[in-house]
Amino acid sequence: MSTFAPFSMEISRHIWETRYRAPGEAGIRASWQRVAVAIAAAESREREAWAERFLALLENFRFLPGGRILAGAGSGHRVTLLNCFVMGGIADDLESIFEALKEGALTMQHGGGVGYDFSTLRPAGMVAAATGSIASGPVSFMHIWDAMCATMLSTGARRGAMMATLRCDHPDIETFVDAKRDPVVLRHFNLSVQISDAFMAAVAGDRDWPLVFPGLANARTLKARELWQRILRAAYDTAEPGVLFVDAINRDNTLADRETLTATNPCGEIPLPPYGACDLGSLNLAAFVVSPFAADARLDPDALAAAATLAVRFLDDVIEVSRYPLPAQAEEAHRKRRIGLGITGLADALVLLGLRYDSAAARTLAAHAMQTVRDAAYRASIELAREKGAFPEFDAEPFLASGFAARLPADIRAAIAAHGIRNSHLLAIAPAGTISLLANNISSGIEPVFAAAAERRVLGSDGAYRTHRVVDYACQLWQQRGGAGTPPALIEARQVDPLAHLQMQAALQPLVDNAISKTINVAAETPFERFEDLYRQAHALGLKGCTVFRPNPVTGAILSQPPTGSQVQCCSLEREAD
């Protein structure tokens, strides 16, 4: 990746020491060695050889496993290596609600974030037939979850994270949409509305929209456009809720014949069924650029494909060596073997190649890179199926009929039909925020470079913030090689037109079988009409979700420190969401 020492910035060393270093480890190579050996233990033969291959993959930050893997693998601690889970469905009775709360608490105790669909809970004011009691509604129960999360994770360097979703036709949708207008409420939750194609059609046609719930006799109706405006006004004013285009999610799902997806992990890159888990890792594209800044600079597709092939085996092995907070989570992971291999460092790779993030050439390059990863990952999973067996729930006909599998190259489809595939899902693009800082501040996920240089506040293990000056990785390399100022192709996030953010996400989504965590940053002075149009275009482009962030009085700017620990934004950049 470069000629300088593993850590070129103090913040990277600080993150390693406070989040990923195991006792006695003298340097990050010892951490990589620990992780490689622990994951290779899943192999039935040639464990030492696989450990060496995994170590080579990890070195120089070429492959960045999810934070729980880096921190927990081989540590001896009883922790899960999987970052986040979607929890089981919540049945609409008090015993089931508190059983779900307990399961969430147990999962968080092991270091996992959690996602829930609260649409199954009856709306406020509805009378329970069995007891005659009056329901308080799903948002009231979310407050209990929020208090649990604050209690479970009140200290340390890692904040709790939860995702709550609600259907757009739930009678309490307006309460849900406006819940976080209060700046001290539900701070440990991200909120997303499940938006259906039928709702978007009703918005386009200016039609009425019924709010319904099983057993509710008097359905209330409102104008679809009024509800849509309410959702987007809340997002404009408070940065929440986000939206999940659930029909696009389920059309694309390779297991659409046996599961309906209604919730995601807290950062949105993996829609999951009940008890599903995130097994994540990111390939650092900046590490695969040959001759950076030169006229013949290029991305090495062969090296990228080889790394993707090995990373699939690594993440598949994680399923075997990880602990699971709940038996249902272990069963779900082993039946479907979902993994989420993605990319990070995209914007820095573009700078090294001389491409502006907002250019058509950049989107073409990004799509080619992601296609290389997709094809290598799918071929690797087919080979793993030949060696170790397909995932237990594999059924070739419905799998190949799914929206995503239909877009695969013909030779890959034929190989799946002949040999099966080891993993039901293979690809996801995570925020990769903390692990990208660890890797000498490469740009995170597919986001543009936030700033050439900035002040970053990072949470320490003592619960206090430390401020670090950070310089973007591409800028470091440029200056190390004698360049003045910033590289010619570098464009900061605030300079990127919001539509270019959306276009980058749209260029990659067809190549990703899970989803993409992407925040579209807009200026505070952006007119609401422009803000609203981004969501409409996101749906038209077939995206699975959309999050647009506008600095506002409730959440502040994207890198601002929250005023108190109790007001931490659930998935802020300070939280290890990867």
C-alpha positions as CSV (number, residue, x, y, z in Angstrom):
1,M,0.0,0.0,0.0
2,S,2.9,2.3,0.8
3,T,6.4,2.4,2.1
4,F,5.7,4.0,5.5
5,A,5.3,2.2,8.8
6,P,2.0,0.4,9.7
7,F,0.8,3.5,11.5
8,S,1.5,6.9,9.8
9,M,-0.9,8.7,12.2
10,E,-1.3,8.8,16.0
11,I,-5.1,8.3,15.7
12,S,-4.5,4.9,13.9
13,R,-2.3,3.7,16.7
14,H,-4.8,5.0,19.3
15,I,-7.6,3.1,17.6
16,W,-5.6,-0.1,17.5
17,E,-4.6,0.2,21.2
18,T,-8.1,1.0,22.5
19,R,-10.2,-1.3,20.2
20,Y,-8.3,-4.1,18.7
21,R,-5.0,-4.8,20.6
22,A,-5.0,-7.9,22.7
23,P,-2.9,-8.0,25.9
24,G,0.8,-8.4,25.1
25,E,0.6,-7.5,21.4
26,A,3.6,-5.3,20.6
27,G,2.3,-4.2,17.2
28,I,-0.6,-4.6,14.8
29,R,1.2,-7.5,13.0
30,A,0.8,-9.5,16.2
31,S,-3.0,-8.7,16.0
32,W,-3.1,-9.8,12.4
33,Q,-1.3,-13.0,13.3
34,R,-3.7,-13.7,16.2
35,V,-6.7,-13.2,13.9
36,A,-5.3,-15.3,11.1
37,V,-4.5,-18.3,13.3
38,A,-7.9,-18.1,15.0
39,I,-9.9,-18.0,11.8
40,A,-7.8,-20.7,10.2
41,A,-8.8,-23.0,13.0
42,A,-12.0,-23.6,11.2
43,E,-10.1,-25.4,8.4
44,S,-10.0,-29.2,8.7
45,R,-6.6,-29.4,7.0
46,E,-3.6,-27.2,6.2
47,R,-4.4,-24.9,9.1
48,E,-0.9,-23.4,9.2
49,A,-0.9,-22.8,5.5
50,W,-4.3,-21.1,5.6
51,A,-3.2,-19.0,8.6
52,E,-0.2,-17.8,6.5
53,R,-2.5,-16.9,3.6
54,F,-4.9,-15.1,5.9
55,L,-2.0,-13.1,7.4
56,A,-0.8,-12.1,4.0
57,L,-4.3,-10.9,3.2
58,L,-4.5,-8.8,6.4
59,E,-1.0,-7.3,6.1
60,N,-0.7,-3.7,4.9
61,F,-4.4,-3.2,5.5
62,R,-5.3,-4.9,2.2
63,F,-8.3,-6.6,3.8
64,L,-10.1,-5.1,6.9
65,P,-12.3,-7.6,8.7
66,G,-15.2,-6.2,10.7
67,G,-14.2,-4.7,14.0
68,R,-15.6,-7.6,16.2
69,I,-13.4,-10.0,14.2
70,L,-10.3,-7.9,14.7
71,A,-11.0,-7.4,18.4
72,G,-12.3,-10.8,19.3
73,A,-10.8,-13.5,17.2
74,G,-8.2,-15.5,19.2
75,S,-8.6,-13.2,22.2
76,G,-10.0,-15.9,24.5
77,H,-13.0,-13.7,25.4
78,R,-16.5,-15.1,25.1
79,V,-17.6,-12.6,22.4
80,T,-19.3,-12.8,19.1
81,L,-17.2,-12.0,16.0
82,L,-20.3,-10.8,14.2
83,N,-21.0,-7.1,14.4
84,C,-24.8,-6.8,14.3
85,F,-27.9,-8.9,14.3
86,V,-31.6,-8.5,13.3
87,M,-33.5,-10.0,16.2
88,G,-36.5,-12.3,16.1
89,G,-40.0,-11.0,15.3
90,I,-41.8,-9.4,18.3
91,A,-45.1,-11.1,19.0
92,D,-47.8,-8.7,20.2
93,D,-48.1,-9.8,23.8
94,L,-46.2,-8.6,26.9
95,E,-44.4,-11.8,27.6
96,S,-43.0,-11.9,24.0
97,I,-42.1,-8.3,24.1
98,F,-40.0,-8.7,27.2
99,E,-38.5,-11.9,25.9
100,A,-37.4,-10.0,22.8
101,L,-35.9,-7.3,25.1
102,K,-34.0,-9.9,27.0
103,E,-32.6,-11.4,23.8
104,G,-31.5,-8.0,22.7
105,A,-29.7,-7.4,26.0
106,L,-27.9,-10.8,25.8
107,T,-26.8,-10.0,22.2
108,M,-25.5,-6.5,23.2
109,Q,-23.6,-8.0,26.1
110,H,-21.6,-10.0,23.6
111,G,-20.8,-6.9,21.6
112,G,-23.4,-7.1,18.8
113,G,-25.7,-4.3,17.6
114,V,-29.4,-5.2,17.0
115,G,-32.1,-4.4,14.6
116,Y,-35.9,-4.8,15.1
117,D,-39.1,-4.5,13.1
118,F,-41.6,-3.0,15.6
119,S,-44.5,-3.2,13.1
120,T,-46.0,-6.2,14.8
121,L,-46.9,-4.3,17.9
122,R,-50.4,-2.9,18.0
123,P,-50.9,0.9,17.7
124,A,-51.5,3.2,20.7
125,G,-55.1,3.2,21.9
126,M,-56.0,-0.2,20.5
127,V,-57.8,-2.4,23.0
128,A,-56.5,-5.8,23.6
129,A,-59.3,-8.3,23.2
130,A,-57.9,-10.8,25.9
131,T,-57.3,-8.3,28.7
132,G,-59.2,-5.2,27.8
133,S,-56.1,-3.1,28.3
134,I,-55.2,-0.2,26.0
135,A,-52.0,-0.5,24.0
136,S,-49.4,2.1,24.4
137,G,-47.9,1.6,20.9
138,P,-44.6,0.4,19.5
139,V,-42.7,3.7,20.1
140,S,-43.4,3.5,23.8
141,F,-41.7,0.1,23.9
142,M,-38.8,1.4,22.0
143,H,-38.1,3.7,24.9
144,I,-37.6,0.6,27.1
145,W,-35.1,-0.8,24.5
146,D,-33.3,2.6,24.5
147,A,-32.9,2.5,28.3
148,M,-31.6,-1.0,28.1
149,C,-29.0,-0.1,25.6
150,A,-27.8,2.9,27.5
151,T,-27.5,0.7,30.7
152,M,-25.7,-2.1,28.9
153,L,-23.2,0.0,27.2
154,S,-22.8,3.1,29.4
155,T,-19.0,2.9,29.5
156,G,-16.1,2.0,27.2
157,A,-15.0,2.8,23.7
158,R,-17.9,1.2,21.9
159,R,-21.4,2.6,21.9
160,G,-24.5,0.5,21.6
161,A,-26.5,0.6,18.4
162,M,-30.0,-0.4,17.4
163,M,-32.1,-0.1,14.3
164,A,-35.9,0.2,14.5
165,T,-38.1,-0.1,11.5
166,L,-41.8,0.5,11.1
167,R,-44.1,-0.1,8.1
168,C,-45.4,3.0,6.3
169,D,-49.0,1.8,6.8
170,H,-48.7,1.2,10.5
171,P,-51.3,3.4,12.4
172,D,-48.5,4.8,14.6
173,I,-46.2,5.8,11.7
174,E,-46.5,9.5,12.4
175,T,-45.4,9.1,16.0
176,F,-42.5,7.0,14.9
177,V,-41.4,9.5,12.2
178,D,-41.4,12.4,14.6
179,A,-40.0,10.5,17.6
180,K,-36.4,11.9,17.4
181,R,-37.4,15.5,17.0
182,D,-36.8,15.5,20.8
183,P,-33.0,15.7,21.0
184,V,-32.7,13.5,24.1
185,V,-35.1,10.7,23.0
186,L,-34.1,7.3,21.4
187,R,-30.5,8.3,21.1
188,H,-29.4,4.7,20.8
189,F,-31.7,4.0,17.9
190,N,-31.5,4.6,14.2
191,L,-35.0,4.8,12.7
192,S,-36.0,3.7,9.2
193,V,-39.4,3.6,7.6
194,Q,-40.3,0.6,5.5
195,I,-41.4,2.2,2.2
196,S,-43.4,0.1,-0.3
197,D,-43.7,0.5,-4.0
198,A,-47.5,0.9,-3.4
199,F,-46.9,3.8,-1.1
200,M,-44.6,5.5,-3.6
201,A,-47.2,5.0,-6.3
202,A,-49.8,6.6,-4.0
203,V,-47.5,9.5,-3.5
204,A,-47.0,9.9,-7.2
205,G,-50.8,9.7,-7.8
206,D,-51.7,12.0,-4.8
207,R,-53.9,9.2,-3.5
208,D,-55.3,8.4,0.0
209,W,-53.2,6.0,2.1
210,P,-54.9,3.7,4.7
211,L,-53.1,3.0,8.0
212,V,-54.0,-0.6,9.0
213,F,-53.3,-3.2,11.6
214,P,-54.8,-6.7,12.0
215,G,-57.9,-6.5,14.2
216,L,-58.2,-2.8,14.0
217,A,-61.7,-2.1,12.9
218,N,-61.5,1.6,12.1
219,A,-58.6,2.2,9.6
220,R,-57.5,5.7,9.4
221,T,-56.7,7.3,6.0
222,L,-54.5,10.2,5.2
223,K,-53.0,11.6,2.0
224,A,-49.9,9.6,0.9
225,R,-48.1,12.8,0.0
226,E,-48.8,14.3,3.4
227,L,-47.1,11.3,5.1
228,W,-44.2,11.3,2.6
229,Q,-43.7,15.0,3.3
230,R,-43.8,14.3,7.1
231,I,-41.2,11.6,6.8
232,L,-38.8,13.8,4.7
233,R,-39.4,16.9,6.9
234,A,-38.3,14.9,9.9
235,A,-35.3,13.7,8.0
236,Y,-34.5,17.2,6.9
237,D,-34.8,18.6,10.4
238,T,-33.2,15.8,12.4
239,A,-31.4,13.4,10.0
240,E,-34.0,10.7,10.7
241,P,-35.8,8.6,9.8
242,G,-34.0,6.9,6.9
243,V,-36.1,4.9,4.4
244,L,-35.9,1.3,3.4
245,F,-37.4,0.4,0.0
246,V,-38.5,-3.0,1.1
247,D,-39.9,-4.2,-2.2
248,A,-36.6,-3.6,-3.9
249,I,-34.9,-5.4,-1.0
250,N,-37.1,-8.4,-1.3
251,R,-37.2,-8.6,-5.1
252,D,-33.4,-8.8,-5.1
253,N,-33.1,-11.3,-2.3
254,T,-31.6,-14.6,-3.4
255,L,-33.7,-16.3,-0.7
256,A,-36.9,-14.5,-1.6
257,D,-38.8,-17.8,-1.7
258,R,-38.3,-18.4,2.0
259,E,-37.9,-15.1,3.8
260,T,-39.3,-11.6,3.9
261,L,-36.8,-8.9,4.9
262,T,-38.2,-6.0,6.9
263,A,-35.3,-4.8,9.0
264,T,-31.5,-4.2,8.7
265,N,-28.5,-4.0,10.9
266,P,-28.0,-0.6,12.5
267,C,-26.1,0.9,9.5
268,G,-28.3,-0.5,6.8
269,E,-25.9,-2.5,4.7
270,I,-27.4,-5.9,5.4
271,P,-31.2,-6.5,5.4
272,L,-31.6,-9.6,7.5
273,P,-34.2,-12.2,8.4
274,P,-35.0,-12.9,12.1
275,Y,-31.8,-13.8,14.0
276,G,-29.7,-13.1,10.9
277,A,-26.1,-11.7,11.5
278,C,-23.5,-9.5,9.8
279,D,-20.2,-11.2,9.0
280,L,-18.4,-8.3,7.4
281,G,-15.1,-7.4,5.9
282,S,-13.8,-4.8,3.4
283,L,-11.2,-4.8,0.7
284,N,-9.1,-1.6,0.8
285,L,-9.1,-0.5,-2.9
286,A,-6.3,2.0,-2.2
287,A,-4.1,-1.0,-1.5
288,F,-4.6,-2.3,-5.1
289,V,-3.6,0.8,-7.0
290,V,-0.4,0.4,-9.0
291,S,1.8,3.4,-9.7
292,P,-0.3,5.9,-7.7
293,F,-0.4,9.5,-9.1
294,A,1.5,8.4,-12.2
295,A,0.2,8.7,-15.8
296,D,0.0,4.9,-15.9
297,A,-1.7,4.5,-12.5
298,R,-4.2,1.6,-12.5
299,L,-6.2,-0.7,-10.3
300,D,-4.8,-4.3,-10.3
301,P,-7.9,-6.4,-11.0
302,D,-6.1,-9.7,-10.7
303,A,-4.7,-8.9,-7.2
304,L,-8.2,-7.6,-6.2
305,A,-9.9,-10.8,-7.4
306,A,-7.3,-13.0,-5.6
307,A,-7.8,-11.1,-2.4
308,A,-11.6,-11.3,-2.8
309,T,-11.3,-15.1,-3.3
310,L,-9.4,-15.5,-0.1
311,A,-11.6,-13.1,1.9
312,V,-14.7,-15.1,1.1
313,R,-13.0,-18.2,2.7
314,F,-11.9,-16.1,5.6
315,L,-15.5,-14.8,6.3
316,D,-17.0,-18.2,5.8
317,D,-14.6,-19.6,8.4
318,V,-15.7,-16.8,10.8
319,I,-19.1,-18.4,10.9
320,E,-17.5,-21.5,12.3
321,V,-15.3,-20.0,15.0
322,S,-17.6,-17.2,16.2
323,R,-19.7,-17.5,19.3
324,Y,-23.4,-16.6,19.1
325,P,-25.3,-14.9,21.9
326,L,-28.4,-17.0,21.1
327,P,-28.9,-20.5,19.7
328,A,-31.3,-19.1,17.1
329,Q,-28.6,-16.9,15.8
330,A,-26.1,-19.8,15.4
331,E,-28.7,-21.8,13.6
332,E,-29.6,-19.0,11.2
333,A,-26.0,-18.3,10.4
334,H,-25.2,-22.0,9.7
335,R,-28.3,-22.6,7.6
336,K,-27.6,-19.8,5.2
337,R,-24.0,-18.8,5.8
338,R,-24.5,-15.1,4.9
339,I,-21.4,-13.0,4.6
340,G,-20.8,-9.4,3.6
341,L,-17.6,-8.7,1.6
342,G,-17.3,-5.1,0.5
343,I,-14.9,-2.4,-0.4
344,T,-13.5,0.6,1.4
345,G,-11.0,3.3,0.4
346,L,-12.8,3.9,-2.9
347,A,-12.4,7.7,-2.8
348,D,-8.7,7.5,-2.0
349,A,-8.2,4.9,-4.8
350,L,-9.9,7.3,-7.2
351,V,-7.5,10.1,-6.1
352,L,-4.5,7.8,-6.6
353,L,-5.8,7.1,-10.1
354,G,-6.4,10.8,-10.9
355,L,-10.2,10.5,-11.0
356,R,-12.6,13.0,-9.3
357,Y,-15.2,11.3,-7.2
358,D,-18.0,13.0,-8.9
359,S,-17.0,12.1,-12.5
360,A,-18.6,9.5,-14.8
361,A,-15.1,7.9,-15.1
362,A,-15.0,7.4,-11.3
363,R,-18.3,5.6,-11.3
364,T,-17.2,3.4,-14.1
365,L,-14.0,2.5,-12.3
366,A,-15.9,1.8,-9.1
367,A,-18.4,-0.4,-10.9
368,H,-15.6,-2.4,-12.6
369,A,-13.9,-2.9,-9.2
370,M,-17.1,-4.0,-7.6
371,Q,-17.9,-6.4,-10.5
372,T,-14.4,-7.9,-10.1
373,V,-15.1,-8.4,-6.4
374,R,-18.6,-9.8,-7.1
375,D,-17.5,-12.3,-9.7
376,A,-14.4,-13.5,-7.7
377,A,-16.6,-13.8,-4.5
378,Y,-19.3,-15.9,-6.3
379,R,-16.7,-18.1,-7.9
380,A,-14.9,-18.6,-4.6
381,S,-18.2,-19.5,-2.9
382,I,-19.0,-22.1,-5.6
383,E,-15.6,-23.7,-5.1
384,L,-16.1,-23.7,-1.4
385,A,-19.4,-25.5,-2.0
386,R,-17.6,-28.1,-4.0
387,E,-15.1,-28.6,-1.2
388,K,-17.2,-28.2,1.9
389,G,-20.8,-28.3,0.7
390,A,-23.5,-25.7,-0.2
391,F,-25.3,-23.8,2.5
392,P,-28.0,-26.2,3.9
393,E,-31.0,-24.2,2.6
394,F,-29.7,-24.0,-0.9
395,D,-32.3,-24.6,-3.6
396,A,-30.9,-23.9,-7.1
397,E,-34.1,-23.1,-9.0
398,P,-35.5,-20.3,-6.7
399,F,-32.0,-19.0,-5.9
400,L,-31.2,-18.5,-9.6
401,A,-34.6,-17.0,-10.3
402,S,-33.9,-14.2,-7.8
403,G,-33.4,-10.7,-9.0
404,F,-29.7,-10.6,-8.0
405,A,-28.8,-14.0,-9.3
406,A,-30.5,-13.3,-12.6
407,R,-27.8,-10.6,-13.3
408,L,-24.8,-12.9,-12.7
409,P,-22.7,-13.9,-15.7
410,A,-23.9,-17.1,-17.4
411,D,-20.9,-19.2,-16.4
412,I,-21.4,-18.4,-12.7
413,R,-25.1,-19.2,-13.0
414,A,-24.3,-22.5,-14.6
415,A,-21.7,-23.4,-12.0
416,I,-24.2,-22.6,-9.2
417,A,-26.7,-24.9,-10.9
418,A,-24.1,-27.7,-11.1
419,H,-22.3,-27.4,-7.8
420,G,-24.3,-25.2,-5.5
421,I,-22.9,-22.3,-3.5
422,R,-21.5,-22.0,0.0
423,N,-23.1,-18.7,1.0
424,S,-26.6,-17.4,0.4
425,H,-25.3,-13.8,0.2
426,L,-21.7,-12.6,-0.3
427,L,-21.5,-8.8,-0.7
428,A,-22.3,-5.7,1.3
429,I,-20.7,-2.3,1.5
430,A,-20.4,-1.2,5.1
431,P,-19.5,2.2,6.5
432,A,-16.1,0.8,7.6
433,G,-15.5,4.0,9.6
434,T,-13.3,2.9,12.4
435,I,-11.4,0.2,10.5
436,S,-10.7,2.8,7.8
437,L,-9.3,5.2,10.4
438,L,-7.2,2.3,11.7
439,A,-5.8,1.9,8.1
440,N,-4.2,5.3,8.3
441,N,-7.4,7.2,7.6
442,I,-8.3,5.8,4.2
443,S,-11.7,7.1,2.9
444,S,-14.5,5.0,4.5
445,G,-16.6,2.7,2.4
446,I,-17.7,4.3,-0.8
447,E,-18.0,7.8,0.8
448,P,-16.0,10.7,-0.7
449,V,-12.9,11.9,1.2
450,F,-14.4,13.8,4.1
451,A,-11.6,16.4,4.2
452,A,-8.0,16.6,3.2
453,A,-7.3,17.3,6.9
454,A,-9.6,17.6,9.9
455,E,-9.9,17.4,13.6
456,R,-11.4,14.1,14.8
457,R,-12.7,13.3,18.2
458,V,-12.4,9.6,19.1
459,L,-13.9,7.9,22.1
460,G,-11.3,6.2,24.3
461,S,-11.7,3.2,26.5
462,D,-12.2,5.5,29.5
463,G,-15.3,7.0,27.9
464,A,-13.6,10.3,27.3
465,Y,-13.0,11.9,23.9
466,R,-9.5,12.7,22.5
467,T,-9.0,15.1,19.6
468,H,-6.6,14.1,16.8
469,R,-5.5,15.9,13.7
470,V,-6.1,13.6,10.8
471,V,-4.9,13.8,7.2
472,D,-6.5,11.8,4.4
473,Y,-4.4,8.8,3.3
474,A,-4.1,9.9,-0.3
475,C,-2.9,13.3,0.9
476,Q,-0.3,11.7,3.1
477,L,1.0,9.7,0.2
478,W,1.0,12.7,-2.1
479,Q,3.0,14.8,0.4
480,Q,5.3,11.9,1.2
481,R,6.2,11.8,-2.5
482,G,7.0,15.5,-2.6
483,G,3.6,16.8,-3.8
484,A,2.5,20.3,-2.6
485,G,-0.9,20.9,-1.2
486,T,-3.5,18.3,-2.1
487,P,-3.6,15.8,-5.0
488,P,-5.2,17.3,-8.1
489,A,-8.1,14.8,-8.2
490,L,-9.1,15.2,-4.5
491,I,-12.6,16.5,-3.9
492,E,-13.9,16.8,-0.4
493,A,-17.4,15.6,0.6
494,R,-18.8,19.1,1.0
495,Q,-17.8,19.8,-2.6
496,V,-19.6,16.8,-4.0
497,D,-23.0,17.5,-5.5
498,P,-25.7,15.4,-3.6
499,L,-26.8,13.8,-6.9
500,A,-23.2,12.5,-7.5
501,H,-23.4,10.8,-4.1
502,L,-26.6,9.1,-5.2
503,Q,-25.2,8.2,-8.6
504,M,-22.2,6.4,-7.0
505,Q,-24.5,4.3,-4.8
506,A,-26.7,3.6,-7.9
507,A,-23.6,2.5,-9.9
508,L,-22.7,-0.2,-7.3
509,Q,-26.1,-1.4,-6.0
510,P,-26.8,-3.8,-8.9
511,L,-23.5,-5.5,-8.1
512,V,-24.2,-6.0,-4.3
513,D,-26.5,-8.8,-3.2
514,N,-27.0,-7.3,0.3
515,A,-27.1,-3.5,0.4
516,I,-24.9,-0.4,0.7
517,S,-24.4,1.9,3.7
518,K,-24.1,5.4,2.2
519,T,-24.8,8.8,3.6
520,I,-25.6,11.6,1.2
521,N,-24.3,14.7,2.8
522,V,-26.0,18.0,1.9
523,A,-25.4,21.5,3.1
524,A,-27.5,23.0,5.8
525,E,-28.9,25.6,3.3
526,T,-30.1,22.9,0.8
527,P,-33.7,23.7,-0.1
528,F,-36.2,21.1,1.1
529,E,-37.4,20.6,-2.5
530,R,-33.9,19.5,-3.5
531,F,-33.6,17.3,-0.4
532,E,-37.0,15.6,-1.2
533,D,-36.0,15.0,-4.8
534,L,-33.0,12.9,-3.7
535,Y,-35.3,10.3,-2.1
536,R,-37.6,10.2,-5.1
537,Q,-34.6,9.6,-7.3
538,A,-33.2,6.9,-5.0
539,H,-36.4,5.0,-5.4
540,A,-36.5,5.5,-9.2
541,L,-32.9,4.2,-9.4
542,G,-33.8,1.0,-7.6
543,L,-31.8,1.6,-4.5
544,K,-32.6,-0.4,-1.4
545,G,-32.4,2.5,1.0
546,C,-31.6,6.1,1.3
547,T,-30.0,8.3,4.1
548,V,-29.5,12.0,3.5
549,F,-27.7,13.9,6.2
550,R,-28.2,17.7,6.6
551,P,-26.5,19.4,9.5
552,N,-29.2,20.4,11.9
553,P,-29.8,21.6,15.5
554,V,-30.6,18.1,16.8
555,T,-27.6,16.1,15.6
556,G,-25.2,18.9,14.7
557,A,-22.5,18.4,12.0
558,I,-21.5,14.9,10.9
559,L,-18.3,14.8,12.9
560,S,-19.4,16.8,15.9
561,Q,-19.0,15.5,19.4
562,P,-22.3,14.9,21.2
563,P,-22.8,17.2,24.2
564,T,-23.1,14.3,26.6
565,G,-22.7,10.5,26.6
566,S,-26.5,10.1,26.8
567,Q,-27.0,11.9,23.6
568,V,-24.6,9.9,21.4
569,Q,-26.0,9.4,17.9
570,C,-26.4,5.6,17.5
571,C,-24.2,5.2,14.5
572,S,-22.1,8.3,14.5
573,L,-18.6,8.0,13.1
574,E,-17.3,7.6,16.7
575,R,-19.1,4.3,17.0
576,E,-17.5,1.3,15.6
577,A,-20.2,0.4,13.2
578,D,-18.1,-2.0,11.2
